[in-house]
Amino acid sequence: MSQSAEIDQLDTLAQELAAIQQTSSKRIALLGSRHVPITHQHLIEMMSYALVLSGNRLITSGATGTNAAAIKGAMRADPNLLTVILPQSLDKQPRESQEQLNQVLHLVENPENDHLSLGEASTLCNREIISRCQQLICFAFHDSQTLLQTCTEAEEQRKVVTLFYFD
C-alpha cells in the first residue's frame, strides 16, 4: 500500500472517531428511497425522532417513504430542528407529500429546477443537502443509483456516511 493511501485511511479513521466522540449537536442528513415498507418507515421515524430529540439538526428532502418518515419523526421531536430541501417547487411534489410539507417551518423550494426531470432535480437537491450536513444517513436499495451517487459524493467531501440497504 502506498504512503498516500495509508495517510488517507488514517485521516478517514480520525474523522470517523471524531464524529463518534462529538457530543455537541450535528447537522445530519437523512435520505432514502421512496419505496419503503411501512415497518421500515416506523424505524426511520423513530430514528429521526431520537436524533432531533438529542439536539441534532435534521436535513432531508420531501419525497414519500424514507423522507416522509424522517419528517414525521423530526416534527414530533422539534420542528425547529428540521430543514426540508425540495428538488423542485412545492407544487411539483406529490399531493400526499404537500400536506405534510406545508407544516414544515424550514422549507427550501427549488423552482428553478421545475423544468428538469425529477431524477436530475433530485441529484442537485441531494448535493445541496450534502453541502449543509456533517453526516449522512442513507436508506437505499442496491440499484438506487441517485442515492448511491449521493453517498459517494458525500464520502468524497469527507462526510461521515452510514448506508443501510433494504435488500
C-alpha positions, 0 to 999 in steps of 0.5 A, spaced: 500 500 500 502 506 498 504 512 503 498 516 500 493 511 501 495 509 508 495 517 510 488 517 507 485 511 511 488 514 517 485 521 516 478 517 514 479 513 521 480 520 525 474 523 522 470 517 523 472 517 531 471 524 531 464 524 529 463 518 534 466 522 540 462 529 538 457 530 543 455 537 541 449 537 536 450 535 528 447 537 522 445 530 519 442 528 513 437 523 512 435 520 505 432 514 502 428 511 497 421 512 496 419 505 496 419 503 503 415 498 507 411 501 512 415 497 518 421 500 515 418 507 515 416 506 523 424 505 524 426 511 520 421 515 524 423 513 530 430 514 528 429 521 526 425 522 532 431 520 537 436 524 533 432 531 533 430 529 540 438 529 542 439 536 539 441 534 532 439 538 526 435 534 521 436 535 513 432 531 508 428 532 502 420 531 501 419 525 497 414 519 500 417 513 504 424 514 507 423 522 507 416 522 509 418 518 515 424 522 517 419 528 517 414 525 521 419 523 526 423 530 526 416 534 527 414 530 533 421 531 536 422 539 534 420 542 528 425 547 529 430 542 528 428 540 521 430 543 514 426 540 508 430 541 501 425 540 495 428 538 488 423 542 485 417 547 487 412 545 492 407 544 487 411 539 483 411 534 489 406 529 490 399 531 493 400 526 499 407 529 500 404 537 500 400 536 506 405 534 510 410 539 507 406 545 508 407 544 516 414 544 515 417 551 518 424 550 514 422 549 507 427 550 501 423 550 494 427 549 488 423 552 482 428 553 478 429 546 477 421 545 475 423 544 468 428 538 469 426 531 470 425 529 477 431 524 477 436 530 475 432 535 480 433 530 485 441 529 484 442 537 485 437 537 491 441 531 494 448 535 493 445 541 496 443 537 502 450 534 502 453 541 502 449 543 509 450 536 513 456 533 517 453 526 516 449 522 512 444 517 513 442 513 507 436 508 506 437 505 499 436 499 495 442 496 491 440 499 484 438 506 487 443 509 483 441 517 485 442 515 492 448 511 491 451 517 487 449 521 493 453 517 498 459 517 494 459 524 493 458 525 500 464 520 502 468 524 497 467 531 501 469 527 507 462 526 510 461 521 515 456 516 511 452 510 514 448 506 508 443 501 510 440 497 504 433 494 504 435 488 500 
